[in-house]
């Protein structure tokens, strides 16, 4: 189809792979936070992510003063010039982050990161609702039969995973049910955020602003949990909270978007699927998570379907993408 690697972009490919690895590590940090209510684990992720951006700016300014100033001004301009959209984007992405984190803590790190990528199931519905009620000037996507086939296969994978969770010893407990609901709902919120990506791009807003906005709004939303629910601020918990907010979310997200925007459009979406693969692999290697054959089958269906459809879509768009990459 295409030459997969070009010497001049190897550094950017490495950047994207590193971003995928860092973002995929989120569940590892979250799982190691103990004696803390799941809602406060979510708060800690938002809070440390929010603190991380000024820290990153201070570190980056002496090295890249102009770029750092531009990024800060982009953030201020987004909140000032598109306040309504800023709030919608922040709440939407905050829901994705919060629900995904809850799914990882209450159910399984490996399952949650894979289930997030069933967003394709809900995207057509979310886009239709957004075009009808929120963004009337946004043109709906014309989906091919291949896309709806991928939706059917994603749904099959999701149902297979739900069936597999009934085989787990913890099935029926409140935490496992809430974890499964959180993970599935996170994919729905993620699909709406994918619609918002289209919206903010049409207004010239960089997609990394979604991370910055969600961390600030998410911190405000989850702040009451700090005073109402149990939290243990031990050194170990703070270390893992810092890793969850700084490494896996703020810095990882910025590196991910930097790499994604620098790698060819014919290659970046394929490499991006390393994030769920890394998250799943780390859950097995570090957390010793175990999965039944049914769960493995469901996850394999979801990953194979999404990677396969991405490759097919890239192949169909190869001439246009080749022009863009020149």
C-alpha positions as CSV (number, residue, x, y, z in Angstrom):
1,X,0.0,0.0,0.0
2,X,2.6,2.5,1.1
3,X,6.1,2.5,2.3
4,X,5.5,2.3,6.1
5,X,8.5,4.1,7.3
6,X,10.5,7.1,6.0
7,X,13.8,7.9,7.5
8,X,13.0,11.6,8.2
9,X,9.9,10.8,10.2
10,X,11.3,8.0,12.5
11,X,11.6,10.5,15.3
12,X,8.0,11.5,15.0
13,X,6.9,7.9,14.9
14,X,8.9,7.3,18.1
15,X,7.1,10.3,19.7
16,X,3.7,8.9,18.9
17,X,4.7,5.4,20.2
18,X,6.0,7.0,23.4
19,X,2.7,9.0,23.8
20,X,0.7,5.8,23.3
21,X,2.8,4.0,25.9
22,X,2.5,6.8,28.4
23,X,-1.3,7.2,28.0
24,X,-1.7,3.4,28.1
25,X,0.0,3.4,31.5
26,X,-2.8,5.3,33.3
27,X,-4.5,2.2,34.7
28,X,-1.3,1.0,36.3
29,X,-0.9,4.1,38.4
30,X,-4.6,4.2,39.2
31,X,-4.6,0.5,40.4
32,X,-1.8,1.2,42.8
33,X,-3.7,4.0,44.7
34,X,-5.0,2.4,47.9
35,X,-7.6,3.2,50.6
36,X,-9.1,5.9,48.4
37,X,-12.6,6.1,47.0
38,X,-12.7,5.6,43.2
39,X,-14.3,9.1,42.8
40,X,-11.2,10.6,44.5
41,X,-8.9,8.6,42.3
42,X,-10.7,10.4,39.4
43,X,-10.2,13.7,41.2
44,X,-6.5,13.1,41.7
45,X,-6.1,12.4,38.0
46,X,-7.8,15.6,37.0
47,X,-6.0,17.6,39.8
48,X,-2.5,16.5,39.0
49,X,-3.1,16.9,35.3
50,X,-4.2,20.5,35.9
51,X,-1.1,21.2,38.0
52,X,1.1,19.6,35.3
53,X,0.4,22.1,32.5
54,X,1.9,25.2,34.3
55,X,4.8,22.9,35.3
56,X,5.3,21.8,31.7
57,X,5.1,25.4,30.5
58,X,7.8,26.5,33.0
59,X,10.1,23.7,31.9
60,X,9.5,24.3,28.2
61,X,9.7,28.1,28.2
62,X,13.5,28.4,28.5
63,X,13.9,25.9,25.7
64,X,11.0,26.9,23.4
65,X,9.9,30.4,24.5
66,X,7.9,31.3,21.4
67,X,6.1,27.9,21.1
68,X,5.3,28.0,24.8
69,X,3.8,31.5,24.5
70,X,1.8,30.4,21.5
71,X,0.4,27.4,23.4
72,X,-0.6,29.5,26.4
73,X,-2.3,32.0,24.2
74,X,-4.2,29.3,22.3
75,X,-5.5,28.0,25.6
76,X,-6.6,31.5,26.7
77,X,-8.1,32.2,23.3
78,X,-10.1,29.0,23.3
79,X,-11.7,29.8,26.7
80,X,-12.3,33.5,25.9
81,X,-13.5,33.3,22.2
82,X,-15.5,30.0,22.3
83,X,-16.7,29.8,25.9
84,X,-19.7,27.6,25.2
85,X,-17.7,25.2,23.1
86,X,-14.9,25.2,25.7
87,X,-17.4,24.1,28.4
88,X,-19.0,21.4,26.2
89,X,-15.6,20.0,25.2
90,X,-14.3,20.1,28.8
91,X,-17.4,18.3,30.2
92,X,-17.4,15.7,27.4
93,X,-13.7,14.8,27.7
94,X,-13.9,15.0,31.5
95,X,-16.7,12.3,31.3
96,X,-14.4,10.2,29.1
97,X,-11.5,10.4,31.5
98,X,-13.6,9.9,34.6
99,X,-15.6,7.0,33.4
100,X,-12.6,5.3,31.8
101,X,-10.7,5.7,35.1
102,X,-13.6,4.3,37.1
103,X,-13.8,1.3,34.7
104,X,-10.1,0.6,35.2
105,X,-10.4,0.8,39.0
106,X,-13.6,-1.0,39.5
107,X,-13.5,-3.6,36.7
108,X,-10.2,-4.1,34.9
109,X,-7.5,-2.0,33.4
110,X,-7.1,-4.3,30.3
111,X,-10.9,-4.5,29.6
112,X,-11.5,-0.7,30.1
113,X,-8.8,0.4,27.6
114,X,-10.1,-2.0,25.0
115,X,-13.8,-1.2,25.6
116,X,-13.0,2.5,25.1
117,X,-12.4,1.7,21.4
118,X,-15.9,0.5,20.8
119,X,-16.7,4.2,20.3
120,X,-17.4,3.4,16.7
121,X,-20.7,1.8,17.7
122,X,-22.1,5.0,19.0
123,X,-20.5,7.6,16.7
124,X,-23.2,7.8,14.0
125,X,-25.9,8.3,16.7
126,X,-23.8,10.9,18.6
127,X,-23.0,12.8,15.4
128,X,-26.6,12.8,14.3
129,X,-27.7,14.2,17.7
130,X,-24.9,16.8,17.7
131,X,-25.8,18.0,14.2
132,X,-29.5,18.3,15.1
133,X,-29.3,19.9,18.5
134,X,-25.9,21.5,19.0
135,X,-24.0,22.2,15.8
136,X,-26.5,22.7,13.0
137,X,-23.8,23.9,10.6
138,X,-21.9,20.6,10.9
139,X,-22.5,18.2,8.0
140,X,-23.1,14.6,9.0
141,X,-20.6,12.0,7.8
142,X,-21.7,9.7,5.0
143,X,-20.9,6.3,6.4
144,X,-20.1,3.4,4.1
145,X,-21.4,-0.2,4.4
146,X,-17.9,-1.2,5.6
147,X,-18.3,1.2,8.5
148,X,-21.6,-0.3,9.6
149,X,-20.0,-3.8,9.2
150,X,-17.3,-2.6,11.6
151,X,-20.0,-1.3,14.0
152,X,-21.7,-4.8,13.9
153,X,-18.4,-6.5,14.7
154,X,-17.6,-4.0,17.4
155,X,-21.0,-4.7,18.9
156,X,-20.3,-8.5,18.7
157,X,-17.0,-7.9,20.5
158,X,-18.8,-5.8,23.2
159,X,-21.5,-8.4,23.8
160,X,-18.8,-11.1,23.9
161,X,-16.9,-9.2,26.6
162,X,-20.2,-8.7,28.6
163,X,-20.8,-12.4,28.4
164,X,-17.2,-13.0,29.5
165,X,-17.7,-10.8,32.6
166,X,-20.5,-13.1,33.7
167,X,-17.8,-15.9,34.0
168,X,-15.7,-13.8,36.4
169,X,-15.7,-14.7,40.1
170,X,-16.4,-11.1,40.9
171,X,-19.5,-10.9,38.6
172,X,-22.6,-9.6,40.4
173,X,-20.7,-7.4,42.9
174,X,-21.6,-3.8,42.8
175,X,-18.1,-2.7,41.9
176,X,-17.9,-5.1,38.9
177,X,-21.3,-3.9,37.5
178,X,-20.5,-0.2,38.0
179,X,-17.1,-0.8,36.4
180,X,-18.6,-2.4,33.3
181,X,-21.2,0.3,33.0
182,X,-18.5,3.0,33.4
183,X,-16.3,1.4,30.8
184,X,-19.1,1.1,28.2
185,X,-20.4,4.6,29.0
186,X,-16.9,6.0,28.6
187,X,-16.9,4.7,25.0
188,X,-20.2,6.5,24.4
189,X,-18.7,9.8,25.8
190,X,-15.6,9.2,23.7
191,X,-17.7,8.9,20.5
192,X,-19.2,12.3,21.3
193,X,-15.8,13.7,21.9
194,X,-14.8,12.4,18.4
195,X,-17.6,14.6,17.0
196,X,-16.2,17.5,18.9
197,X,-12.8,16.9,17.4
198,X,-14.5,17.7,14.0
199,X,-16.0,20.9,15.4
200,X,-12.9,22.3,17.0
201,X,-10.8,21.6,14.0
202,X,-13.2,23.6,11.8
203,X,-12.6,26.6,14.2
204,X,-8.8,26.2,14.0
205,X,-8.5,24.9,17.6
206,X,-5.8,22.3,18.4
207,X,-7.0,19.0,19.6
208,X,-4.6,19.0,22.6
209,X,-6.8,21.7,24.1
210,X,-9.3,19.0,24.9
211,X,-6.9,17.6,27.5
212,X,-6.3,20.9,29.1
213,X,-10.0,21.9,29.2
214,X,-11.1,18.5,30.6
215,X,-8.6,18.5,33.4
216,X,-9.7,22.0,34.6
217,X,-13.4,21.3,34.4
218,X,-13.0,17.8,35.7
219,X,-11.2,19.0,38.8
220,X,-14.0,21.4,39.5
221,X,-16.7,18.8,39.0
222,X,-14.9,16.2,41.2
223,X,-13.8,18.6,43.9
224,X,-16.7,17.8,46.3
225,X,-15.5,14.1,46.4
226,X,-12.3,15.4,48.1
227,X,-14.3,16.5,51.1
228,X,-17.1,13.9,51.1
229,X,-15.4,10.6,50.3
230,X,-12.3,8.7,51.7
231,X,-8.9,9.6,50.5
232,X,-5.5,8.6,51.6
233,X,-2.7,11.1,50.9
234,X,0.2,8.8,51.6
235,X,3.5,9.2,49.7
236,X,2.8,6.1,47.6
237,X,-0.6,7.4,46.6
238,X,0.7,10.8,45.8
239,X,3.4,9.3,43.7
240,X,0.9,7.3,41.7
241,X,-1.5,10.2,41.4
242,X,1.3,12.3,40.0
243,X,2.2,9.5,37.5
244,X,-1.5,9.2,36.6
245,X,-2.0,12.9,36.1
246,X,1.4,14.1,34.8
247,X,2.9,11.1,33.0
248,X,-0.1,9.3,31.7
249,X,-2.5,12.2,31.0
250,X,-0.8,15.7,30.7
251,X,2.6,14.9,29.3
252,X,1.5,11.7,27.6
253,X,-1.4,13.4,25.9
254,X,0.7,16.3,24.7
255,X,3.4,13.9,23.3
256,X,0.7,11.8,21.7
257,X,-0.9,14.7,19.9
258,X,2.5,16.1,18.9
259,X,3.4,12.7,17.4
260,X,0.0,12.2,15.8
261,X,0.1,15.5,14.1
262,X,3.6,15.0,12.8
263,X,3.3,11.5,11.4
264,X,1.8,10.9,8.0
265,X,-2.0,10.6,7.9
266,X,-1.5,7.3,6.2
267,X,0.3,5.9,9.3
268,X,-0.7,7.8,12.4
269,X,-4.1,6.2,13.0
270,X,-2.6,2.7,12.7
271,X,0.2,3.5,15.2
272,X,-2.4,5.1,17.6
273,X,-3.9,1.6,18.2
274,X,-0.7,0.9,20.2
275,X,-2.4,2.7,23.1
276,X,-5.0,0.0,23.9
277,X,-2.4,-2.7,23.1
278,X,0.1,-1.1,25.6
279,X,-2.6,-0.7,28.2
280,X,-3.8,-4.3,27.9
281,X,-0.2,-5.6,27.9
282,X,0.8,-3.6,30.9
283,X,-2.3,-4.9,32.8
284,X,-1.1,-8.4,32.2
285,X,2.6,-7.9,32.8
286,X,2.5,-5.5,35.9
287,X,-1.0,-6.1,37.4
288,X,-1.1,-9.8,36.5
289,X,-4.6,-9.5,35.2
290,X,-6.1,-12.7,33.9
291,X,-8.7,-13.0,31.2
292,X,-11.0,-15.9,30.2
293,X,-10.9,-17.1,26.6
294,X,-14.3,-15.4,26.1
295,X,-12.9,-12.0,27.2
296,X,-9.8,-12.5,25.0
297,X,-12.0,-13.3,22.1
298,X,-14.1,-10.2,22.6
299,X,-11.1,-7.9,22.9
300,X,-9.5,-9.5,19.8
301,X,-12.7,-8.9,17.8
302,X,-12.7,-5.2,18.8
303,X,-9.0,-4.6,18.1
304,X,-9.0,-6.5,14.8
305,X,-12.1,-4.8,13.6
306,X,-10.9,-1.3,14.3
307,X,-7.4,-1.8,13.0
308,X,-8.8,-3.5,9.9
309,X,-11.4,-0.8,9.2
310,X,-8.7,1.9,9.7
311,X,-6.4,0.2,7.2
312,X,-9.3,-0.2,4.7
313,X,-10.3,3.5,5.1
314,X,-6.7,4.6,4.6
315,X,-6.4,2.5,1.5
316,X,-9.6,3.9,0.0
317,X,-8.3,7.5,0.7
318,X,-4.8,6.7,-0.4
319,X,-4.6,9.3,-3.3
320,X,-6.0,12.2,-1.2
321,X,-3.8,11.3,1.8
322,X,-0.7,10.9,-0.4
323,X,-1.3,14.5,-1.6
324,X,-1.7,15.8,1.9
325,X,1.5,14.1,3.0
326,X,3.7,15.6,0.3
